[in-house]
Amino acid sequence: MKYTVKNLKDDKIEITFELTPAEWDEAVNEAYKKSKNKFEIDGFSKGKAPRKMIEKKYGDTVFYDDAVDGWFYKNYVEVLKKEKQIKPVDAPSIRIDKLDSAGLTLVATVENRPDVKLGEYKGITIAKTEPKVSQKELDDELNKIREGRAKFVEVKRPAKMGDFVIIDFEGSIDGKVFEGGTATKYELELGSKSFVDTFEEQIAGMEAGGKRDIKIKFPDNYPVENLKGKLTIFKIDLEAVKEKVLPEIDDAFAAEISQFKTAKEFKDDQKKKLLDAKKLEQEHEQEGKLLDKITANAAVKISETLINNQIDDYIYEFERRLKSQNLNLDDYLKYTNTTMEKLRESRKEDAKKTAKMKLVMEEIIVNEKIKVTDKDLEAKFGEFNKGSKNTAEEIRKLLGEEQFAYFESNMLMNKLLDFLKKNNTI
């Protein structure tokens, strides 16, 4: 294989491959072997027809696309192993310059990783404040715990906001009951804003056994098309009113839900947990400020390709989070009245900043020769797996290449953070 490398402007690199007739014929033959089962030729079993017969029926170029793809990516990887200065940030674009009896000339253009000029990344000082937990924050946390242990007691009085009511309801538009507008024994917290408009406010004041017709209007941007902006009448039958009763945090309560015997011990422990969470949050914030400062000190040109690649990562992760909530991106775009183009545009500045930070961090890793050794991998894997003694190679096989790379990358980033925190002041 003969190839030449040429530097172009804007961090572009051009790699020209020249194949002899014999090399090109071998590439086509490999494509034939891999795809011959797709073709049917009279007189031959499927997959048994000679290459020449298939080319005669379907044309001389029938295997060319597969031949180019198969040959290129195999040899492109080999070039990247040899030419260490080529560090692509995206897939290459390929064109055929010449294809005749003299062979094939193939040109690949790649965008190379831009040069990074590091600024100051040692000796930086990041201000630190001592986190505190206010009485309000503690009270709010204790109230959440009380809410989780609340009891609902049926009462004989008019419903008020904050109560729970059990209702039957039937909604109609222009006298016709609509799909999804009917329910029986529905439990609703008045004031929860579970229903649109003033639905909940109009139920307030009703007593058990009461009936009432209430009118609401669906918002113009309501996600269900046939309900948008519609004036609706709901027939309400109220079965019961329940008052939420919160427990007091006393010694008995503390002993019931925790290992503590007194309310004071329980409250002190909740305060400590809040403080620990604040300290961890502050630590992450300070790490972020340090990385921001180091990134700002460096100089690097961020291309549209790098920005778009980072936006792609954001979208992929966002879709993954939506799926975990049984949602999808198309529905999100519809409900938020936006488009993919607007969503991508909204992430552009963050993507540019993140892309630069990644390049700067990678440069520091190279500059400081920070590495993850097999010993590091084995020790960390042992922590996660109850002292297992797997070797690095066994870990790779257990996790698979993709998960192993993620595991190794996380460890490398943690090593970098440890290095930066040791060499800077917080």
Secondary structure, 3 states (H helix, E strand, C coil): CEEEEEECCCCEEEEEEEECHHHHHHHHHHHHHHHHHHCCCCCCCCCCCCHHHHHHHHCCCCCHHHHHHHHHHHHHHHHHHHCCCCCECCCCEEEEEEEECCEEEEEEEEEECCCCECCCCCCCECCCCCCCCCHHHHHHHHHHHHHHCCEEEECCCCCCCCCEEEEEEEEEECCEEEEEEEEEEEEEECCCCCCCCCHHHHHCCCCCCCEEEEEEECCCCCCCHHHCCCEEEEEEEEEEEEEEECCCCCHHHHHHHCCCCCHHHHHHHHHHHHHHHHHHHHHHHHHHHHHHHHHHHCECCCCHHHHHHHHHHHHHHHHHHHHHCCCCHHHHHHHCCCCHHHHHHHCHHHHHHHHHHHHHHHHHHHHCCCCCCHHHHHHHHHHHCCCCCCCHHHHHHHHCHHHHHHHHHHHHHHHHHHHHHHCCEC
